[in-house]
């Protein structure tokens, strides 16, 4: 299986047309035999990629005090409770922030403030923060999330996720894909039987099917 995944990735990278920007490598997963109108059947996972994403991941931390100070070294932006209130009054800025940010992390004590101030913006976009417990290290959490991707199907049978970048080795991208497929097979009701087909492609390149 690993070799067939790597072969598909190699083909996708070779067939990708030259661009003047670094393309991502994306995975498309087609599901079957699942009632996705039932939220309990939907895919909603965060997966840490062993070889990383190959690109920068934007992370915003919502915190106060010492945690906020430590987060400044690793996060793209740090927001306080007062910042949340300001964003609630500036919906355009809040929407821009939600679109530009891959992941939000918030101290557990501030999660209620996040929900009341930004829940209507972040919720529908699947961007509600990962809670940070009092005993959790914000630096460690942010560093881990820089290599994390989201798997989210919603009510559609086809969903996409980033699995790398075009300058990465095919073997590394294949390792990332293998981790994602194993997670899906473990979590889906009928395992691999719920996966109809899988394709890998660069941003602008042709899709190559990953053999089952």
C-alpha positions in Angstrom: 0.0 0.0 0.0 2.8 2.4 0.9 4.5 1.9 -2.4 1.3 2.5 -4.4 0.7 5.7 -2.5 4.2 6.9 -3.2 3.9 6.0 -6.9 0.7 8.1 -7.1 2.3 11.0 -5.4 5.4 10.8 -7.7 3.1 10.8 -10.7 1.1 13.8 -9.4 4.4 15.7 -8.8 5.8 14.8 -12.2 2.6 15.8 -14.0 2.2 19.2 -12.2 2.7 22.1 -14.6 5.4 24.6 -13.6 4.2 27.5 -11.6 5.8 30.6 -10.2 4.7 29.7 -6.7 5.0 26.7 -4.4 1.9 24.5 -4.8 0.4 22.5 -2.1 -0.2 18.8 -2.5 -3.8 18.0 -1.7 -5.8 14.8 -1.0 -9.4 14.3 -2.2 -11.3 11.6 -0.4 -14.7 10.3 -1.7 -16.9 8.6 0.9 -19.7 6.1 0.3 -22.4 4.3 2.3 -22.6 7.0 4.9 -25.6 9.2 5.8 -23.8 12.5 6.1 -27.0 14.3 7.0 -26.4 12.7 10.4 -23.6 14.8 12.0 -22.3 11.8 13.9 -21.3 10.2 10.6 -19.3 13.2 9.4 -15.6 13.3 9.3 -14.2 16.0 11.7 -10.7 15.2 12.7 -7.3 16.9 13.3 -4.3 14.9 12.2 -0.6 15.6 12.9 1.4 14.9 9.7 4.6 13.0 10.5 6.5 14.8 7.7 4.8 18.2 8.2 2.8 20.2 5.8 5.7 21.7 3.9 4.2 25.2 4.2 3.6 27.7 7.0 0.5 27.2 9.1 -1.1 30.3 10.6 -2.0 30.0 14.3 -3.7 32.5 16.5 -3.5 32.1 20.3 -6.1 33.6 22.6 -4.6 34.0 26.0 -3.7 36.2 29.0 -0.7 36.7 31.2 2.2 34.4 31.1 0.6 32.1 28.5 0.1 35.1 26.2 3.8 36.1 26.6 5.0 32.6 25.8 2.7 32.4 22.8 4.2 35.5 21.3 7.3 33.5 20.3 5.5 30.9 18.3 2.1 32.2 17.3 1.3 34.4 14.3 -0.9 36.6 16.6 -1.9 36.6 20.2 -5.3 38.0 21.3 -6.5 39.0 24.7 -10.0 39.0 26.1 -10.3 42.7 25.3 -9.2 41.9 21.7 -12.1 39.5 21.4 -14.6 42.2 22.4 -13.1 44.6 19.8 -13.3 41.9 17.1 -17.0 41.3 18.0 -17.6 45.0 17.1 -15.7 44.7 13.8 -17.2 41.8 11.9 -15.2 42.4 8.7 -11.9 42.2 10.6 -13.1 39.1 12.4 -14.1 37.4 9.1 -10.7 38.3 7.6 -8.9 36.9 10.6 -10.9 33.7 10.4 -10.1 33.2 6.7 -6.4 33.9 7.1 -5.9 31.6 10.1 -5.5 27.9 9.9 -6.0 27.2 13.6 -7.0 29.0 16.8 -5.9 28.0 20.3 -7.5 29.5 23.4 -7.1 29.1 27.1 -10.0 27.2 28.5 -10.9 30.1 30.8 -11.5 32.2 27.6 -13.4 29.7 25.6 -16.8 31.1 26.8 -15.7 34.6 25.7 -14.6 33.3 22.3 -18.0 31.6 21.9 -20.0 34.7 22.8 -17.8 37.2 20.8 -16.7 35.1 17.8 -18.7 32.0 17.8 -20.9 33.1 14.9 -17.8 33.8 12.8 -15.6 30.9 13.7 -18.3 28.2 14.2 -19.6 27.9 10.6 -16.0 27.9 9.3 -15.0 25.1 11.5 -12.4 27.4 13.2 -13.5 27.3 16.9 -10.3 27.2 19.0 -8.6 24.1 20.4 -8.9 24.6 24.2 -5.6 24.9 26.1 -5.7 23.4 29.5 -4.0 25.0 32.5 -1.4 22.3 32.6 -0.7 22.4 28.8 2.3 24.1 27.3 1.2 26.7 24.8 4.6 26.5 22.9 4.4 22.7 22.6 0.7 22.9 21.5 1.4 25.5 18.8 4.5 23.7 17.5 2.4 20.5 17.2 -0.4 22.3 15.4 2.0 23.7 12.8 2.1 20.1 11.4 -1.6 19.5 11.8 -4.3 19.4 9.1 -8.1 19.2 9.4 -10.2 16.5 7.9 -13.8 17.8 7.6 -16.5 16.4 5.3 -19.5 18.3 6.4 -22.5 16.9 4.7 -20.6 16.2 1.4 -19.2 12.9 0.3 -16.1 14.5 -1.1 -13.6 16.5 1.1 -10.1 17.8 0.6 -7.1 18.3 2.8 -3.5 19.4 2.5 -0.9 16.7 2.7 2.3 18.5 1.8 4.0 20.8 -0.7 5.4 20.1 -4.1 9.1 20.5 -3.1 8.7 17.7 -0.5 9.9 14.2 -1.3 7.2 11.8 -2.6 8.0 9.4 0.2 7.3 12.0 2.9 4.0 13.1 1.3 3.1 9.4 1.0 3.8 8.9 4.7 1.4 11.8 5.5 -1.3 10.3 3.3 -0.8 6.9 4.9 -1.4 8.4 8.4 -4.6 10.1 7.2 -6.0 7.0 5.5 -5.3 4.9 8.6 -7.1 7.5 10.8 -10.1 7.5 8.5 -10.2 3.7 8.3 -10.1 3.5 12.1 -12.8 6.1 12.6 -15.3 5.4 9.8 -18.2 3.1 10.7 -17.3 0.5 8.1 -13.6 1.4 7.9 -12.1 1.2 4.4 -15.5 0.1 3.0 -16.7 3.7 3.5 -13.9 5.1 1.3 -15.0 5.1 -2.3 -11.8 6.6 -3.9 -8.8 8.7 -3.1 -6.9 11.2 -5.3 -3.8 13.2 -4.9 -2.9 16.3 -6.8 -0.9 19.6 -6.7 -2.9 22.8 -6.5 -3.1 23.3 -10.3 -2.1 19.8 -11.4 -4.1 16.8 -12.6 -5.6 14.4 -10.1 -4.0 10.9 -9.8 -5.9 8.1 -8.1 -4.4 6.4 -5.1 -4.9 2.7 -5.5 -6.9 1.0 -2.7 
